[in-house]
């Protein structure tokens, strides 16, 4: 289990240390929209207040815990490599009230019912409000009293906010979470005389925060959120992980990954390495766009930016050339030749021949790699659409959609790849059929998962396609 004291404790990343800590309560709660704390409460006064002694759960909420345990494994990105994460989070909630309310606020949002996604049940708002109130109390006290469970509760609320379309709120909360993670690390070190470490579960929360939030969807305001790098006052909230630190994470990864697959730790390392490349690309895109604004007379980017771009592109190519990835790609080729069994029933993307899929987790990872390719091309050529042809965007978008068409699991957190494909297709001005397929597929996935952000996705994509602006100007970077 990720929470095990036997083997899953480890040293937190260096970037957590060395930063001055101020109480994160402002960052956590300032991002909350007013109705979360006040207006919605006016609509829930009729709800019977449970007897609350820190442990009591209302009988009406008991089925939602079961729903959380059954549904969340289908929605969380790293579940294939860390299969116990949902169970471990639930186990911790037994003795942590704000974590319980965070779980219940997610479950009441996702649970199927007759209510539309633009009018969530009052029980959802009740639990979200209770979670925020309890976190307010924890964050308003001594920083030394903050715990891992406080950080996990914030993480769940952030996950929910992003999939609800509350992107600005999530960005504020994310900065608060980063501060809490730093403080929890410091608390652990002090309580163990410098020898203790945080749990593997908290490390996974950190990696998920570093990557997952904004890979699952696109915000209305921030293009950098596509690659999980929201910025605050000019800098990334989560600093990039230096390549020299990557191997230091091996210990907790081996302790936490699935024991059923001997290569789980290797795949986790590969997945995290790809996230790190995406993180670097998002930071570079911001630097490049800033340079263009400061030097409008220049047609090319600076030598320094182009050098960094070349190094990043080389690292991206090297990722795909590592033996683990090459072996998995060969298995996919054998599957398409009929020599290995397909994991799903192949489905076509428009008139393109359907592709058989041998390993769904690997194909998701490869689509992630392709999406980063498209994103990087936008650094050099920021106009929405497939041009110039030498960018290869159109074919990369086709490859993403052909593979995505045959996927049946793990797709909820990877619809962002479809968004990048849609940017490459360019809407009705370039490839209307491909753009329409991408839009319908994305909406169907988000609707099936009951993510409220589905309400605004089409409007956002239409704006991207029809604004006539560069992708960076659209998102005001």
C-alpha atoms as one frame of an Amber mdcrd trajectory, in Angstrom:
protein
   0.000   0.000   0.000   1.130   3.558  -0.678   0.647   4.458   2.986   2.701
   1.585   4.345   5.330   2.516   6.925   7.295  -0.583   6.034   8.787   0.394
   2.711   7.048   3.321   1.107   8.603   6.268   2.938  11.121   8.338   1.095
  12.869  11.660   0.775  10.801  14.395  -0.837  12.115  16.249  -3.880  14.697
  18.948  -3.231  12.538  21.683  -4.720  10.189  21.259  -1.739  12.891  22.567
   0.576  14.580  25.917   0.861  11.441  27.973   0.299  10.107  30.290   2.959
   6.706  29.176   4.112   3.811  31.449   4.779   0.442  30.098   5.754  -1.209
  28.827   2.551  -4.739  29.499   3.753  -5.026  32.594   1.548  -3.936  30.683
  -1.552  -6.269  27.795  -0.837  -9.365  29.805  -0.002  -8.956  32.962  -2.079
  -9.354  30.837  -5.190 -12.651  29.442  -3.979 -15.557  31.035  -5.720 -17.919
  32.898  -3.372 -20.791  30.503  -3.900 -18.640  27.661  -2.582 -18.594  29.225
   0.868 -21.642  31.445   1.140 -24.243  31.510  -1.624 -24.464  27.763  -1.986
 -24.847  27.435   1.773 -28.078  29.412   1.479 -29.399  26.701  -0.819 -28.445
  23.886   1.553 -29.972  25.157   4.791 -32.796  22.658   4.355 -30.341  19.775
   4.488 -30.307  18.015   7.828 -27.015  18.744   9.566 -25.427  15.449  10.650
 -24.258  14.997  14.198 -20.610  15.849  13.680 -18.008  14.751  16.164 -15.244
  14.343  13.657 -16.156  10.765  12.803 -19.907  10.546  12.198 -21.132   9.990
   8.635 -24.724  10.522   7.595 -26.413   7.328   6.439 -27.404   8.945   3.147
 -23.702   9.364   2.292 -22.595   5.768   2.841 -23.300   4.627  -0.755 -21.085
   7.423  -2.077 -18.034   5.915  -0.406 -18.640   2.691  -2.302 -19.109   4.702
  -5.476 -15.773   6.451  -4.885 -13.971   3.121  -4.510 -15.524   1.753  -7.681
 -15.462   4.820  -9.909 -12.250   6.665  -9.150  -9.955   3.837 -10.344 -11.441
   4.456 -13.796 -10.610   8.160 -13.651  -7.177   8.567 -12.100  -4.242   8.658
 -14.479  -1.680   6.608 -12.564  -3.981   3.797 -11.453  -2.442   1.270 -13.859
   0.945   1.695 -12.182  -0.208   2.500  -8.634  -3.355   0.373  -8.237  -3.810
   0.978  -4.494  -3.990   4.774  -4.601  -7.804   5.022  -4.328  -8.012   2.475
  -1.508  -5.215   4.201   0.379  -6.862   7.606   0.090 -10.133   6.131   1.344
  -8.379   4.418   4.277  -6.902   7.717   5.401 -10.300   9.415   5.260 -11.615
   7.247   8.110  -9.827   9.467  10.631  -9.717  12.726   8.673 -12.942  14.681
   8.283 -11.964  17.137   5.528 -10.638  14.252   3.438 -13.950  12.426   3.899
 -15.908  15.466   2.765 -13.581  15.894  -0.237 -14.296  12.292  -1.233 -18.032
  12.792  -0.819 -18.032  16.045  -2.798 -16.406  14.204  -5.728 -18.754  11.242
  -5.494 -21.887  13.386  -5.362 -20.663  15.217  -8.468 -19.856  12.090 -10.468
 -22.649   9.789  -9.361 -25.181   9.224 -12.168 -28.634  10.669 -11.676 -31.393
  12.606 -13.335 -29.804  15.990 -12.654 -27.925  17.705 -15.472 -24.278  18.633
 -15.070 -25.081  22.347 -14.966 -27.167  21.811 -11.806 -25.291  19.567  -9.399
 -27.091  18.153  -6.335 -27.150  20.263  -3.197 -25.410  17.437  -1.334 -22.344
  18.028  -3.505 -22.140  21.676  -2.466 -22.724  20.766   1.152 -19.720  18.414
   1.239 -17.515  20.787  -0.709 -18.361  23.558   1.729 -17.653  21.345   4.741
 -14.312  20.275   3.293 -13.321  23.900   2.698 -14.443  24.946   6.180 -12.408
  22.203   7.847  -9.377  23.007   5.715  -9.781  26.668   6.680  -9.462  25.621
  10.309  -6.382  23.494   9.636  -4.685  26.138   7.512  -5.500  28.858  10.000
  -3.620  27.094  12.769   0.057  26.395  13.203   1.826  25.263  10.001   3.534
  22.609  12.102   0.146  20.908  12.579  -0.438  20.392   8.839  -0.460  16.747
   7.808  -0.268  14.633   4.692  -4.020  14.114   4.874  -4.597  17.866   4.658
  -2.578  17.927   1.445  -4.472  14.957   0.008  -7.821  16.602   0.806  -6.709
  19.747  -1.045  -5.537  17.608  -3.961  -8.974  15.993  -4.329 -10.712  19.364
  -4.274  -8.327  20.627  -6.951  -8.990  17.588  -9.109 -12.706  18.261  -8.766
 -12.394  21.988  -9.482 -10.470  21.406 -12.673 -12.892  18.828 -14.005 -15.718
  21.168 -13.095 -14.196  23.933 -15.209 -13.171  26.112 -12.227  -9.718  26.669
 -13.678  -8.845  29.967 -12.038  -9.849  28.606  -8.651  -7.737  25.511  -9.272
  -4.687  27.612 -10.142  -4.912  29.483  -6.831  -5.438  26.253  -4.950  -2.530
  24.576  -6.680  -0.110  27.159  -5.348  -1.502  26.613  -1.868  -1.079  22.871
  -2.240   2.560  23.313  -3.211   3.155  25.317  -0.034   1.393  22.694   2.063
   3.524  19.948   0.505   6.650  21.893   1.414   5.467  22.408   4.981   4.492
  18.760   5.460   7.964  17.748   4.347   9.521  20.159   6.832   7.242  18.888
   9.605   8.242  15.296   8.886  11.926  16.112   8.951  11.642  17.956  12.262
   9.606  15.229  13.932  12.122  12.540  12.969  15.319  14.449  13.565  15.960
  14.782   9.851  15.772  11.056   9.085  12.120  10.645   8.189  10.441  11.028
   4.849   6.948  11.561   3.501   4.885   8.607   2.329   4.834   7.307  -1.220
   1.171   8.314  -1.376   2.088  11.951  -0.804   4.876  11.678  -3.377   2.300
  10.443  -5.864   0.045  13.376  -4.969   2.984  15.651  -5.744   3.618  13.968
  -9.110  -0.091  14.066  -9.901  -0.285  17.751  -9.021   2.774  18.332 -11.182
   1.106  16.645 -14.103  -2.457  15.486 -13.792  -4.613  18.530 -13.185  -4.295
  20.255 -16.461  -3.497  17.271 -18.616  -7.073  16.166 -18.029  -8.577  19.204
 -19.709  -7.952  22.688 -21.043  -8.777  25.818 -19.142 -10.348  28.862 -20.691
  -7.500  31.130 -19.723  -4.199  29.321 -19.586  -2.543  27.433 -22.405   0.293
  26.376 -20.102  -2.292  24.389 -18.170  -2.338  21.927 -21.066   0.969  20.642
 -19.793   0.421  21.018 -16.085   2.471  24.187 -15.568   0.184  26.932 -14.247
   2.225  30.075 -13.582   2.085  32.494 -10.696   3.728  35.917 -10.921   5.816
  34.842 -13.896   7.137  31.519 -12.614   5.822  27.954 -12.662   4.032  26.949
  -9.472   5.746  23.572  -9.520   9.414  23.964 -10.500  10.729  21.497 -13.086
  12.394  18.329 -11.846  16.107  18.397 -12.732  17.211  15.284 -14.674  19.774
  14.633 -11.950  16.964  14.067  -9.441  14.974  11.620 -11.528  16.773   8.518
 -10.258  16.298   9.654  -6.648  12.592   8.872  -7.028  13.247   5.240  -7.865
  12.982   4.068  -4.246   9.449   5.231  -3.500   8.290   4.272  -6.987   9.456
   0.682  -6.521   7.735   0.535  -3.139   4.459   1.858  -4.490   4.012   0.365
  -7.960   2.145  -2.838  -8.724   3.981  -6.004  -7.719   2.120  -7.931 -10.414
   4.132  -6.283 -13.166   7.891  -6.455 -12.749   8.315  -3.498 -15.099   5.837
  -1.219 -13.321   8.589   0.865 -11.758  10.317   1.220 -15.133   7.069   2.367
 -16.738   6.417   4.824 -13.924   9.892   6.289 -14.435   9.225   6.561 -18.174
   5.865   8.216 -17.601   7.322  10.712 -15.157  10.187  11.452 -17.567   7.647
  12.284 -20.267   5.833  14.568 -17.831   9.125  16.320 -17.131   9.643  16.915
 -20.863   6.124  18.320 -21.139   6.813  20.590 -18.182   9.966  21.936 -19.848
   8.068  22.512 -23.093   5.407  24.583 -21.323   8.019  26.769 -19.643   9.871
  27.243 -22.947   6.657  28.201 -24.737   6.100  31.002 -22.257   9.665  32.245
 -22.660   9.348  32.154 -26.459   6.074  34.066 -26.483   7.498  36.688 -24.135
  10.446  37.095 -26.500   8.124  37.617 -29.464   6.238  40.334 -27.597   9.473
  42.082 -26.619  10.979  41.804 -30.125   8.077  42.177 -32.590  10.455  43.196
 -35.366  12.310  39.863 -35.317  11.045  36.939 -37.393  12.929  34.249 -35.502
  13.437  33.377 -31.866  16.703  34.023 -30.076  19.662  31.674 -30.354  19.287
  30.725 -26.697  15.626  29.747 -27.152  16.352  27.776 -30.306  19.200  25.959
 -28.568  16.901  24.982 -25.704  14.247  23.941 -28.213  16.710  21.676 -30.041
  17.844  20.075 -26.801  14.267  19.483 -25.727  13.326  18.023 -29.106  16.341
  15.703 -28.926  15.346  14.571 -25.416  11.809  13.907 -26.657  13.140  11.728
 -29.469  15.457   9.913 -27.067  12.507   9.092 -24.821  10.906   7.120 -27.642
  14.187   5.354 -28.420  14.683   3.821 -24.975  14.544  -0.019 -25.001  11.405
  -0.226 -22.841   9.430   1.937 -25.279  10.902   0.251 -28.345   9.858  -3.160
 -27.034   6.316  -1.932 -26.389   6.092  -0.386 -29.862   7.157  -3.689 -31.390
   4.364  -5.440 -29.497   1.863  -2.935 -30.931   3.159  -3.652 -34.438   2.783
  -7.407 -33.895  -0.759  -6.832 -32.642  -1.634  -4.886 -35.775  -0.216  -7.735
 -37.834  -2.493 -10.175 -35.992   0.359 -11.913 -34.178  -0.643 -10.689 -30.714
  -4.203 -10.377 -29.329  -5.898  -6.998 -29.299  -7.030  -5.561 -25.961 -10.075
  -3.916 -27.519 -12.247  -4.128 -30.603 -10.561  -1.855 -33.178 -12.613   1.202
 -34.140 -11.997   3.532 -37.123 -11.178   7.215 -37.099 -13.213   8.548 -40.033
 -12.066   6.722 -43.193  -8.731   5.654 -41.774  -8.285   1.896 -41.206  -8.866
   0.923 -37.555  -5.838   0.170 -35.410  -5.571  -2.764 -33.032  -4.295  -1.929
 -29.554  -2.251  -4.393 -27.527  -1.531  -2.272 -24.412  -3.927   0.559 -23.632
  -1.657   2.187 -20.998   1.226   2.283 -23.469  -0.905   3.723 -26.278  -2.075
   6.452 -23.888   1.558   7.215 -23.121   2.435   7.317 -26.806  -0.460   9.691
 -27.458   0.896  11.859 -24.652   4.247  11.899 -26.479   2.522  12.894 -29.739
   0.585  15.667 -27.988   3.836  17.098 -26.636   5.141  17.037 -30.216   2.218
  19.171 -31.379   2.639  21.491 -28.410   6.323  21.977 -29.183   5.549  22.783
 -32.824   3.378  25.651 -31.572   6.475  27.205 -30.010   7.941  27.692 -33.485
   4.680  28.149 -35.426   1.997  29.482 -33.046  -0.818  29.806 -35.601  -3.743
  27.423 -34.988  -4.046  24.765 -37.695  -1.797  22.380 -39.608   0.569  24.909
 -41.165   3.301  24.861 -42.115   3.082  21.337 -43.548   6.639  20.678 -42.385
   5.406  20.903 -38.782   3.824  17.459 -39.171   0.917  18.501 -36.952  -1.859
  17.114 -39.084  -0.407  13.609 -39.302   0.405  13.622 -35.598  -3.191  14.603
 -34.851  -4.430  11.781 -37.078  -2.190   9.298 -35.244  -3.594  10.455 -31.896
  -7.195  10.058 -33.045  -6.664   6.701 -34.776  -5.283   5.245 -31.569  -7.766
   7.019 -29.310 -10.663   5.585 -31.324  -9.803   2.041 -30.195  -9.207   2.847
 -26.524 -11.789   1.914 -23.902 -10.064   2.478 -20.538  -8.067   5.243 -18.938
  -9.388   7.802 -21.410 -10.869  10.326 -18.992  -7.531  11.866 -18.077  -6.194
  11.918 -21.627  -8.760  13.991 -23.511  -6.200  16.799 -23.518  -4.412  14.845
 -26.281  -7.558  15.231 -28.373  -7.479  18.967 -27.703  -3.967  19.233 -29.146
  -5.081  17.158 -32.145  -8.001  19.565 -32.571  -5.648  22.552 -32.528  -3.616
  20.840 -35.252  -6.735  20.143 -37.365  -7.729  23.813 -37.229 -11.529  23.535
 -37.290 -13.709  24.202 -40.325 -11.052  26.393 -41.945  -8.730  23.425 -42.496
  -9.994  19.950 -41.614 -13.678  20.149 -40.594 -14.351  16.396 -40.524 -11.360
  15.620 -38.335 -12.140  18.565 -36.056 -15.772  17.501 -35.687 -14.802  13.906
 -34.826 -12.341  15.121 -32.226 -14.954  17.424 -30.673 -17.666  14.763 -30.527
 -15.273  12.200 -29.061 -14.061  14.564 -26.380 -17.575  15.578 -25.417 -18.785
  11.982 -25.263 -15.930  10.975 -22.961 -16.405  13.941 -20.630 -20.169  13.410
 -20.601 -19.792   9.730 -19.779 -17.441  10.587 -16.923 -19.858  13.309 -15.761
 -17.224  16.028 -15.780 -19.118  19.364 -15.709 -16.477  21.002 -17.873 -18.114
  19.251 -20.845 -20.638  22.106 -20.870 -18.055  24.632 -22.079 -15.563  22.545
 -24.077 -17.202  23.075 -27.476 -17.435  26.824 -26.984 -13.763  26.952 -26.040
 -12.648  24.967 -29.099 -14.769  27.094 -31.431 -13.071  30.178 -30.056  -9.625
  28.630 -30.581 -10.458  27.722 -34.178 -12.184  30.959 -35.183 -10.390  33.752
 -33.316  -7.682  34.276 -35.937  -5.104  34.763 -33.178  -1.988  32.778 -32.358
  -2.493  30.075 -29.775  -0.466  32.024 -27.206  -2.409  35.248 -27.734  -5.665
  33.312 -27.331  -4.609  32.213 -23.889  -3.022  35.523 -22.976   0.463  34.209
 -22.258
